[in-house]
Amino acid sequence: MLKNLVMNFVRDERGAESSEIGVSTVLYAGGSVAAGTALKEVIQTKQGQIKAALEGTSID
């Protein structure tokens, strides 16, 4: 009985497209978060470099 239930579940392809879309969405979201985090770090580094370069200069 349990074996038949599992085999029917494996063979049933209804909803397969929905799960593929869900997996794609999760991967896309994860990639976006990773890219955003990396970009944030780059911007903070550049901002620190600019600040260090401008220290000691005056705008008159």
PDB file of N, H, CA, C and O in Angstrom:
ATOM      1  N   MET A   1       0.821  -1.189   0.000  1.00  0.00           N
ATOM      2  CA  MET A   1       0.000   0.000   0.000  1.00  0.00           C
ATOM      3  C   MET A   1       0.869   1.258   0.000  1.00  0.00           C
ATOM      4  O   MET A   1       0.674   2.137  -0.839  1.00  0.00           O
ATOM      5  N   LEU A   2       1.814   1.356   0.918  1.00  0.00           N
ATOM      6  H   LEU A   2       1.972   0.642   1.600  1.00  0.00           H
ATOM      7  CA  LEU A   2       2.680   2.528   0.980  1.00  0.00           C
ATOM      8  C   LEU A   2       3.554   2.610  -0.272  1.00  0.00           C
ATOM      9  O   LEU A   2       3.816   3.694  -0.794  1.00  0.00           O
ATOM     10  N   LYS A   3       3.999   1.441  -0.742  1.00  0.00           N
ATOM     11  H   LYS A   3       3.786   0.561  -0.318  1.00  0.00           H
ATOM     12  CA  LYS A   3       4.817   1.406  -1.955  1.00  0.00           C
ATOM     13  C   LYS A   3       4.024   1.963  -3.133  1.00  0.00           C
ATOM     14  O   LYS A   3       4.555   2.747  -3.920  1.00  0.00           O
ATOM     15  N   ASN A   4       2.761   1.568  -3.260  1.00  0.00           N
ATOM     16  H   ASN A   4       2.329   0.932  -2.620  1.00  0.00           H
ATOM     17  CA  ASN A   4       1.918   2.076  -4.345  1.00  0.00           C
ATOM     18  C   ASN A   4       1.710   3.582  -4.228  1.00  0.00           C
ATOM     19  O   ASN A   4       1.722   4.294  -5.233  1.00  0.00           O
ATOM     20  N   LEU A   5       1.524   4.058  -3.029  1.00  0.00           N
ATOM     21  H   LEU A   5       1.514   3.480  -2.212  1.00  0.00           H
ATOM     22  CA  LEU A   5       1.329   5.488  -2.808  1.00  0.00           C
ATOM     23  C   LEU A   5       2.563   6.277  -3.247  1.00  0.00           C
ATOM     24  O   LEU A   5       2.447   7.310  -3.906  1.00  0.00           O
ATOM     25  N   VAL A   6       3.739   5.783  -2.876  1.00  0.00           N
ATOM     26  H   VAL A   6       3.833   4.944  -2.340  1.00  0.00           H
ATOM     27  CA  VAL A   6       4.986   6.450  -3.249  1.00  0.00           C
ATOM     28  C   VAL A   6       5.186   6.399  -4.754  1.00  0.00           C
ATOM     29  O   VAL A   6       5.564   7.405  -5.355  1.00  0.00           O
ATOM     30  N   MET A   7       4.942   5.261  -5.374  1.00  0.00           N
ATOM     31  H   MET A   7       4.635   4.444  -4.886  1.00  0.00           H
ATOM     32  CA  MET A   7       5.119   5.128  -6.823  1.00  0.00           C
ATOM     33  C   MET A   7       4.149   6.029  -7.579  1.00  0.00           C
ATOM     34  O   MET A   7       4.523   6.637  -8.582  1.00  0.00           O
ATOM     35  N   ASN A   8       2.921   6.120  -7.112  1.00  0.00           N
ATOM     36  H   ASN A   8       2.617   5.626  -6.297  1.00  0.00           H
ATOM     37  CA  ASN A   8       1.955   7.015  -7.756  1.00  0.00           C
ATOM     38  C   ASN A   8       2.390   8.473  -7.619  1.00  0.00           C
ATOM     39  O   ASN A   8       2.235   9.266  -8.548  1.00  0.00           O
ATOM     40  N   PHE A   9       2.924   8.811  -6.477  1.00  0.00           N
ATOM     41  H   PHE A   9       3.050   8.167  -5.722  1.00  0.00           H
ATOM     42  CA  PHE A   9       3.403  10.179  -6.264  1.00  0.00           C
ATOM     43  C   PHE A   9       4.558  10.498  -7.205  1.00  0.00           C
ATOM     44  O   PHE A   9       4.614  11.589  -7.773  1.00  0.00           O
ATOM     45  N   VAL A  10       5.479   9.555  -7.371  1.00  0.00           N
ATOM     46  H   VAL A  10       5.434   8.669  -6.909  1.00  0.00           H
ATOM     47  CA  VAL A  10       6.639   9.760  -8.238  1.00  0.00           C
ATOM     48  C   VAL A  10       6.206   9.897  -9.692  1.00  0.00           C
ATOM     49  O   VAL A  10       6.752  10.727 -10.419  1.00  0.00           O
ATOM     50  N   ARG A  11       5.247   9.108 -10.125  1.00  0.00           N
ATOM     51  H   ARG A  11       4.803   8.433  -9.535  1.00  0.00           H
ATOM     52  CA  ARG A  11       4.784   9.135 -11.517  1.00  0.00           C
ATOM     53  C   ARG A  11       3.898  10.334 -11.834  1.00  0.00           C
ATOM     54  O   ARG A  11       3.811  10.757 -12.986  1.00  0.00           O
ATOM     55  N   ASP A  12       3.253  10.870 -10.837  1.00  0.00           N
ATOM     56  H   ASP A  12       3.323  10.527  -9.900  1.00  0.00           H
ATOM     57  CA  ASP A  12       2.315  11.971 -11.047  1.00  0.00           C
ATOM     58  C   ASP A  12       3.083  13.252 -11.356  1.00  0.00           C
ATOM     59  O   ASP A  12       3.860  13.727 -10.527  1.00  0.00           O
ATOM     60  N   GLU A  13       2.869  13.809 -12.540  1.00  0.00           N
ATOM     61  H   GLU A  13       2.239  13.423 -13.214  1.00  0.00           H
ATOM     62  CA  GLU A  13       3.586  15.012 -12.941  1.00  0.00           C
ATOM     63  C   GLU A  13       2.729  16.263 -12.823  1.00  0.00           C
ATOM     64  O   GLU A  13       3.172  17.345 -13.207  1.00  0.00           O
ATOM     65  N   ARG A  14       1.526  16.142 -12.309  1.00  0.00           N
ATOM     66  H   ARG A  14       1.165  15.262 -11.998  1.00  0.00           H
ATOM     67  CA  ARG A  14       0.702  17.330 -12.121  1.00  0.00           C
ATOM     68  C   ARG A  14       1.359  18.234 -11.092  1.00  0.00           C
ATOM     69  O   ARG A  14       1.767  17.778 -10.024  1.00  0.00           O
ATOM     70  N   GLY A  15       1.457  19.479 -11.408  1.00  0.00           N
ATOM     71  H   GLY A  15       1.125  19.849 -12.276  1.00  0.00           H
ATOM     72  CA  GLY A  15       2.069  20.425 -10.494  1.00  0.00           C
ATOM     73  C   GLY A  15       3.579  20.497 -10.602  1.00  0.00           C
ATOM     74  O   GLY A  15       4.216  21.260  -9.876  1.00  0.00           O
ATOM     75  N   ALA A  16       4.163  19.709 -11.503  1.00  0.00           N
ATOM     76  H   ALA A  16       3.646  19.089 -12.093  1.00  0.00           H
ATOM     77  CA  ALA A  16       5.620  19.723 -11.652  1.00  0.00           C
ATOM     78  C   ALA A  16       6.096  21.091 -12.124  1.00  0.00           C
ATOM     79  O   ALA A  16       7.133  21.582 -11.677  1.00  0.00           O
ATOM     80  N   GLU A  17       5.342  21.701 -13.021  1.00  0.00           N
ATOM     81  H   GLU A  17       4.499  21.302 -13.384  1.00  0.00           H
ATOM     82  CA  GLU A  17       5.730  23.017 -13.530  1.00  0.00           C
ATOM     83  C   GLU A  17       5.701  24.054 -12.407  1.00  0.00           C
ATOM     84  O   GLU A  17       6.564  24.929 -12.339  1.00  0.00           O
ATOM     85  N   SER A  18       4.719  23.952 -11.543  1.00  0.00           N
ATOM     86  H   SER A  18       4.017  23.241 -11.598  1.00  0.00           H
ATOM     87  CA  SER A  18       4.633  24.889 -10.418  1.00  0.00           C
ATOM     88  C   SER A  18       5.837  24.755  -9.499  1.00  0.00           C
ATOM     89  O   SER A  18       6.377  25.757  -9.031  1.00  0.00           O
ATOM     90  N   SER A  19       6.261  23.519  -9.236  1.00  0.00           N
ATOM     91  H   SER A  19       5.822  22.704  -9.615  1.00  0.00           H
ATOM     92  CA  SER A  19       7.422  23.362  -8.367  1.00  0.00           C
ATOM     93  C   SER A  19       8.692  23.848  -9.048  1.00  0.00           C
ATOM     94  O   SER A  19       9.590  24.362  -8.381  1.00  0.00           O
ATOM     95  N   GLU A  20       8.782  23.693 -10.367  1.00  0.00           N
ATOM     96  H   GLU A  20       8.052  23.276 -10.908  1.00  0.00           H
ATOM     97  CA  GLU A  20       9.950  24.202 -11.085  1.00  0.00           C
ATOM     98  C   GLU A  20       9.996  25.723 -11.006  1.00  0.00           C
ATOM     99  O   GLU A  20      11.063  26.310 -10.832  1.00  0.00           O
ATOM    100  N   ILE A  21       8.846  26.349 -11.133  1.00  0.00           N
ATOM    101  H   ILE A  21       7.978  25.872 -11.275  1.00  0.00           H
ATOM    102  CA  ILE A  21       8.777  27.808 -11.022  1.00  0.00           C
ATOM    103  C   ILE A  21       9.160  28.233  -9.607  1.00  0.00           C
ATOM    104  O   ILE A  21       9.868  29.223  -9.425  1.00  0.00           O
ATOM    105  N   GLY A  22       8.700  27.498  -8.619  1.00  0.00           N
ATOM    106  H   GLY A  22       8.124  26.694  -8.766  1.00  0.00           H
ATOM    107  CA  GLY A  22       9.042  27.810  -7.230  1.00  0.00           C
ATOM    108  C   GLY A  22      10.530  27.702  -6.971  1.00  0.00           C
ATOM    109  O   GLY A  22      11.115  28.568  -6.320  1.00  0.00           O
ATOM    110  N   VAL A  23      11.146  26.643  -7.476  1.00  0.00           N
ATOM    111  H   VAL A  23      10.671  25.940  -8.005  1.00  0.00           H
ATOM    112  CA  VAL A  23      12.588  26.459  -7.292  1.00  0.00           C
ATOM    113  C   VAL A  23      13.349  27.577  -7.996  1.00  0.00           C
ATOM    114  O   VAL A  23      14.303  28.127  -7.444  1.00  0.00           O
ATOM    115  N   SER A  24      12.929  27.913  -9.213  1.00  0.00           N
ATOM    116  H   SER A  24      12.154  27.467  -9.661  1.00  0.00           H
ATOM    117  CA  SER A  24      13.577  28.997  -9.955  1.00  0.00           C
ATOM    118  C   SER A  24      13.468  30.315  -9.202  1.00  0.00           C
ATOM    119  O   SER A  24      14.425  31.087  -9.145  1.00  0.00           O
ATOM    120  N   THR A  25      12.310  30.567  -8.632  1.00  0.00           N
ATOM    121  H   THR A  25      11.533  29.940  -8.678  1.00  0.00           H
ATOM    122  CA  THR A  25      12.099  31.805  -7.886  1.00  0.00           C
ATOM    123  C   THR A  25      13.008  31.873  -6.666  1.00  0.00           C
ATOM    124  O   THR A  25      13.589  32.919  -6.377  1.00  0.00           O
ATOM    125  N   VAL A  26      13.128  30.767  -5.956  1.00  0.00           N
ATOM    126  H   VAL A  26      12.655  29.917  -6.191  1.00  0.00           H
ATOM    127  CA  VAL A  26      13.992  30.731  -4.772  1.00  0.00           C
ATOM    128  C   VAL A  26      15.454  30.957  -5.168  1.00  0.00           C
ATOM    129  O   VAL A  26      16.171  31.699  -4.497  1.00  0.00           O
ATOM    130  N   LEU A  27      15.893  30.322  -6.251  1.00  0.00           N
ATOM    131  H   LEU A  27      15.311  29.719  -6.796  1.00  0.00           H
ATOM    132  CA  LEU A  27      17.269  30.507  -6.711  1.00  0.00           C
ATOM    133  C   LEU A  27      17.519  31.949  -7.140  1.00  0.00           C
ATOM    134  O   LEU A  27      18.566  32.521  -6.837  1.00  0.00           O
ATOM    135  N   TYR A  28      16.555  32.532  -7.846  1.00  0.00           N
ATOM    136  H   TYR A  28      15.704  32.068  -8.093  1.00  0.00           H
ATOM    137  CA  TYR A  28      16.677  33.923  -8.287  1.00  0.00           C
ATOM    138  C   TYR A  28      16.755  34.860  -7.082  1.00  0.00           C
ATOM    139  O   TYR A  28      17.578  35.776  -7.054  1.00  0.00           O
ATOM    140  N   ALA A  29      15.905  34.628  -6.099  1.00  0.00           N
ATOM    141  H   ALA A  29      15.237  33.884  -6.122  1.00  0.00           H
ATOM    142  CA  ALA A  29      15.907  35.476  -4.900  1.00  0.00           C
ATOM    143  C   ALA A  29      17.231  35.348  -4.148  1.00  0.00           C
ATOM    144  O   ALA A  29      17.796  36.346  -3.700  1.00  0.00           O
ATOM    145  N   GLY A  30      17.715  34.136  -4.015  1.00  0.00           N
ATOM    146  H   GLY A  30      17.256  33.325  -4.379  1.00  0.00           H
ATOM    147  CA  GLY A  30      18.996  33.924  -3.334  1.00  0.00           C
ATOM    148  C   GLY A  30      20.148  34.599  -4.056  1.00  0.00           C
ATOM    149  O   GLY A  30      21.020  35.198  -3.427  1.00  0.00           O
ATOM    150  N   GLY A  31      20.150  34.501  -5.378  1.00  0.00           N
ATOM    151  H   GLY A  31      19.441  34.015  -5.890  1.00  0.00           H
ATOM    152  CA  GLY A  31      21.184  35.171  -6.172  1.00  0.00           C
ATOM    153  C   GLY A  31      21.112  36.675  -6.047  1.00  0.00           C
ATOM    154  O   GLY A  31      22.138  37.352  -5.980  1.00  0.00           O
ATOM    155  N   SER A  32      19.900  37.196  -6.014  1.00  0.00           N
ATOM    156  H   SER A  32      19.067  36.647  -6.068  1.00  0.00           H
ATOM    157  CA  SER A  32      19.717  38.645  -5.873  1.00  0.00           C
ATOM    158  C   SER A  32      20.228  39.131  -4.525  1.00  0.00           C
ATOM    159  O   SER A  32      20.871  40.178  -4.443  1.00  0.00           O
ATOM    160  N   VAL A  33      19.950  38.386  -3.484  1.00  0.00           N
ATOM    161  H   VAL A  33      19.429  37.536  -3.550  1.00  0.00           H
ATOM    162  CA  VAL A  33      20.426  38.760  -2.147  1.00  0.00           C
ATOM    163  C   VAL A  33      21.952  38.714  -2.101  1.00  0.00           C
ATOM    164  O   VAL A  33      22.586  39.614  -1.549  1.00  0.00           O
ATOM    165  N   ALA A  34      22.536  37.676  -2.675  1.00  0.00           N
ATOM    166  H   ALA A  34      22.021  36.945  -3.124  1.00  0.00           H
ATOM    167  CA  ALA A  34      23.997  37.551  -2.680  1.00  0.00           C
ATOM    168  C   ALA A  34      24.638  38.693  -3.464  1.00  0.00           C
ATOM    169  O   ALA A  34      25.638  39.263  -3.028  1.00  0.00           O
ATOM    170  N   ALA A  35      24.067  39.025  -4.612  1.00  0.00           N
ATOM    171  H   ALA A  35      23.254  38.562  -4.966  1.00  0.00           H
ATOM    172  CA  ALA A  35      24.601  40.121  -5.422  1.00  0.00           C
ATOM    173  C   ALA A  35      24.453  41.450  -4.698  1.00  0.00           C
ATOM    174  O   ALA A  35      25.364  42.277  -4.732  1.00  0.00           O
ATOM    175  N   GLY A  36      23.331  41.664  -4.053  1.00  0.00           N
ATOM    176  H   GLY A  36      22.591  40.993  -4.026  1.00  0.00           H
ATOM    177  CA  GLY A  36      23.120  42.902  -3.303  1.00  0.00           C
ATOM    178  C   GLY A  36      24.099  43.053  -2.161  1.00  0.00           C
ATOM    179  O   GLY A  36      24.604  44.146  -1.905  1.00  0.00           O
ATOM    180  N   THR A  37      24.366  41.960  -1.475  1.00  0.00           N
ATOM    181  H   THR A  37      23.956  41.072  -1.683  1.00  0.00           H
ATOM    182  CA  THR A  37      25.323  41.981  -0.371  1.00  0.00           C
ATOM    183  C   THR A  37      26.729  42.297  -0.875  1.00  0.00           C
ATOM    184  O   THR A  37      27.446  43.096  -0.273  1.00  0.00           O
ATOM    185  N   ALA A  38      27.115  41.670  -1.974  1.00  0.00           N
ATOM    186  H   ALA A  38      26.532  41.021  -2.462  1.00  0.00           H
ATOM    187  CA  ALA A  38      28.437  41.923  -2.546  1.00  0.00           C
ATOM    188  C   ALA A  38      28.557  43.371  -3.006  1.00  0.00           C
ATOM    189  O   ALA A  38      29.584  44.012  -2.786  1.00  0.00           O
ATOM    190  N   LEU A  39      27.517  43.883  -3.641  1.00  0.00           N
ATOM    191  H   LEU A  39      26.683  43.362  -3.820  1.00  0.00           H
ATOM    192  CA  LEU A  39      27.526  45.269  -4.112  1.00  0.00           C
ATOM    193  C   LEU A  39      27.614  46.242  -2.941  1.00  0.00           C
ATOM    194  O   LEU A  39      28.314  47.251  -3.019  1.00  0.00           O
ATOM    195  N   LYS A  40      26.910  45.943  -1.870  1.00  0.00           N
ATOM    196  H   LYS A  40      26.341  45.123  -1.807  1.00  0.00           H
ATOM    197  CA  LYS A  40      26.951  46.796  -0.671  1.00  0.00           C
ATOM    198  C   LYS A  40      28.369  46.880  -0.124  1.00  0.00           C
ATOM    199  O   LYS A  40      28.831  47.956   0.253  1.00  0.00           O
ATOM    200  N   GLU A  41      29.055  45.750  -0.082  1.00  0.00           N
ATOM    201  H   GLU A  41      28.680  44.876  -0.388  1.00  0.00           H
ATOM    202  CA  GLU A  41      30.419  45.730   0.439  1.00  0.00           C
ATOM    203  C   GLU A  41      31.360  46.541  -0.449  1.00  0.00           C
ATOM    204  O   GLU A  41      32.232  47.251   0.052  1.00  0.00           O
ATOM    205  N   VAL A  42      31.185  46.436  -1.758  1.00  0.00           N
ATOM    206  H   VAL A  42      30.477  45.860  -2.165  1.00  0.00           H
ATOM    207  CA  VAL A  42      32.022  47.196  -2.690  1.00  0.00           C
ATOM    208  C   VAL A  42      31.786  48.691  -2.511  1.00  0.00           C
ATOM    209  O   VAL A  42      32.735  49.475  -2.479  1.00  0.00           O
ATOM    210  N   ILE A  43      30.531  49.080  -2.396  1.00  0.00           N
ATOM    211  H   ILE A  43      29.760  48.443  -2.423  1.00  0.00           H
ATOM    212  CA  ILE A  43      30.194  50.496  -2.225  1.00  0.00           C
ATOM    213  C   ILE A  43      30.760  51.030  -0.915  1.00  0.00           C
ATOM    214  O   ILE A  43      31.300  52.135  -0.877  1.00  0.00           O
ATOM    215  N   GLN A  44      30.641  50.257   0.153  1.00  0.00           N
ATOM    216  H   GLN A  44      30.202  49.359   0.122  1.00  0.00           H
ATOM    217  CA  GLN A  44      31.177  50.701   1.443  1.00  0.00           C
ATOM    218  C   GLN A  44      32.696  50.852   1.387  1.00  0.00           C
ATOM    219  O   GLN A  44      33.247  51.788   1.966  1.00  0.00           O
ATOM    220  N   THR A  45      33.371  49.940   0.698  1.00  0.00           N
ATOM    221  H   THR A  45      32.924  49.180   0.227  1.00  0.00           H
ATOM    222  CA  THR A  45      34.825  50.023   0.567  1.00  0.00           C
ATOM    223  C   THR A  45      35.217  51.277  -0.196  1.00  0.00           C
ATOM    224  O   THR A  45      36.100  52.019   0.234  1.00  0.00           O
ATOM    225  N   LYS A  46      34.563  51.515  -1.329  1.00  0.00           N
ATOM    226  H   LYS A  46      33.846  50.912  -1.679  1.00  0.00           H
ATOM    227  CA  LYS A  46      34.857  52.705  -2.135  1.00  0.00           C
ATOM    228  C   LYS A  46      34.562  53.977  -1.355  1.00  0.00           C
ATOM    229  O   LYS A  46      35.321  54.944  -1.431  1.00  0.00           O
ATOM    230  N   GLN A  47      33.467  53.982  -0.610  1.00  0.00           N
ATOM    231  H   GLN A  47      32.851  53.197  -0.549  1.00  0.00           H
ATOM    232  CA  GLN A  47      33.103  55.146   0.188  1.00  0.00           C
ATOM    233  C   GLN A  47      34.185  55.427   1.236  1.00  0.00           C
ATOM    234  O   GLN A  47      34.540  56.583   1.467  1.00  0.00           O
ATOM    235  N   GLY A  48      34.696  54.394   1.855  1.00  0.00           N
ATOM    236  H   GLY A  48      34.408  53.455   1.667  1.00  0.00           H
ATOM    237  CA  GLY A  48      35.779  54.549   2.829  1.00  0.00           C
ATOM    238  C   GLY A  48      37.048  55.081   2.182  1.00  0.00           C
ATOM    239  O   GLY A  48      37.745  55.910   2.767  1.00  0.00           O
ATOM    240  N   GLN A  49      37.353  54.607   0.971  1.00  0.00           N
ATOM    241  H   GLN A  49      36.787  53.933   0.495  1.00  0.00           H
ATOM    242  CA  GLN A  49      38.536  55.086   0.259  1.00  0.00           C
ATOM    243  C   GLN A  49      38.399  56.564  -0.099  1.00  0.00           C
ATOM    244  O   GLN A  49      39.353  57.331   0.030  1.00  0.00           O
ATOM    245  N   ILE A  50      37.227  56.951  -0.541  1.00  0.00           N
ATOM    246  H   ILE A  50      36.452  56.328  -0.646  1.00  0.00           H
ATOM    247  CA  ILE A  50      36.984  58.356  -0.889  1.00  0.00           C
ATOM    248  C   ILE A  50      37.091  59.232   0.352  1.00  0.00           C
ATOM    249  O   ILE A  50      37.685  60.309   0.312  1.00  0.00           O
ATOM    250  N   LYS A  51      36.515  58.763   1.451  1.00  0.00           N
ATOM    251  H   LYS A  51      36.032  57.888   1.483  1.00  0.00           H
ATOM    252  CA  LYS A  51      36.574  59.520   2.706  1.00  0.00           C
ATOM    253  C   LYS A  51      38.017  59.698   3.154  1.00  0.00           C
ATOM    254  O   LYS A  51      38.413  60.788   3.568  1.00  0.00           O
ATOM    255  N   ALA A  52      38.805  58.626   3.073  1.00  0.00           N
ATOM    256  H   ALA A  52      38.483  57.741   2.737  1.00  0.00           H
ATOM    257  CA  ALA A  52      40.210  58.695   3.476  1.00  0.00           C
ATOM    258  C   ALA A  52      40.987  59.646   2.576  1.00  0.00           C
ATOM    259  O   ALA A  52      41.864  60.369   3.048  1.00  0.00           O
ATOM    260  N   ALA A  53      40.676  59.651   1.295  1.00  0.00           N
ATOM    261  H   ALA A  53      39.964  59.063   0.911  1.00  0.00           H
ATOM    262  CA  ALA A  53      41.371  60.536   0.360  1.00  0.00           C
ATOM    263  C   ALA A  53      41.014  61.997   0.603  1.00  0.00           C
ATOM    264  O   ALA A  53      41.839  62.885   0.391  1.00  0.00           O
ATOM    265  N   LEU A  54      39.793  62.242   1.043  1.00  0.00           N
ATOM    266  H   LEU A  54      39.123  61.520   1.215  1.00  0.00           H
ATOM    267  CA  LEU A  54      39.346  63.618   1.247  1.00  0.00           C
ATOM    268  C   LEU A  54      39.692  64.180   2.617  1.00  0.00           C
ATOM    269  O   LEU A  54      39.616  65.392   2.819  1.00  0.00           O
ATOM    270  N   GLU A  55      40.068  63.332   3.554  1.00  0.00           N
ATOM    271  H   GLU A  55      40.130  62.347   3.390  1.00  0.00           H
ATOM    272  CA  GLU A  55      40.422  63.822   4.884  1.00  0.00           C
ATOM    273  C   GLU A  55      41.654  64.714   4.777  1.00  0.00           C
ATOM    274  O   GLU A  55      42.629  64.377   4.104  1.00  0.00           O
ATOM    275  N   GLY A  56      41.592  65.826   5.437  1.00  0.00           N
ATOM    276  H   GLY A  56      40.800  66.100   5.983  1.00  0.00           H
ATOM    277  CA  GLY A  56      42.717  66.755   5.397  1.00  0.00           C
ATOM    278  C   GLY A  56      42.588  67.795   4.299  1.00  0.00           C
ATOM    279  O   GLY A  56      43.344  68.766   4.282  1.00  0.00           O
ATOM    280  N   THR A  57      41.661  67.617   3.396  1.00  0.00           N
ATOM    281  H   THR A  57      41.047  66.828   3.409  1.00  0.00           H
ATOM    282  CA  THR A  57      41.440  68.638   2.375  1.00  0.00           C
ATOM    283  C   THR A  57      40.316  69.537   2.841  1.00  0.00           C
ATOM    284  O   THR A  57      39.432  69.115   3.587  1.00  0.00           O
ATOM    285  N   SER A  58      40.357  70.743   2.408  1.00  0.00           N
ATOM    286  H   SER A  58      41.075  71.086   1.803  1.00  0.00           H
ATOM    287  CA  SER A  58      39.294  71.667   2.804  1.00  0.00           C
ATOM    288  C   SER A  58      38.683  72.292   1.562  1.00  0.00           C
ATOM    289  O   SER A  58      39.347  72.494   0.545  1.00  0.00           O
ATOM    290  N   ILE A  59      37.440  72.580   1.673  1.00  0.00           N
ATOM    291  H   ILE A  59      36.901  72.416   2.499  1.00  0.00           H
ATOM    292  CA  ILE A  59      36.734  73.239   0.581  1.00  0.00           C
ATOM    293  C   ILE A  59      36.550  74.695   0.999  1.00  0.00           C
ATOM    294  O   ILE A  59      35.769  74.998   1.901  1.00  0.00           O
ATOM    295  N   ASP A  60      37.264  75.574   0.343  1.00  0.00           N
ATOM    296  H   ASP A  60      37.898  75.327  -0.390  1.00  0.00           H
ATOM    297  CA  ASP A  60      37.164  77.003   0.670  1.00  0.00           C
ATOM    298  C   ASP A  60      36.575  77.764  -0.484  1.00  0.00           C
ATOM    299  O   ASP A  60      36.410  78.981  -0.402  1.00  0.00           O
TER     300      ASP A  60
END
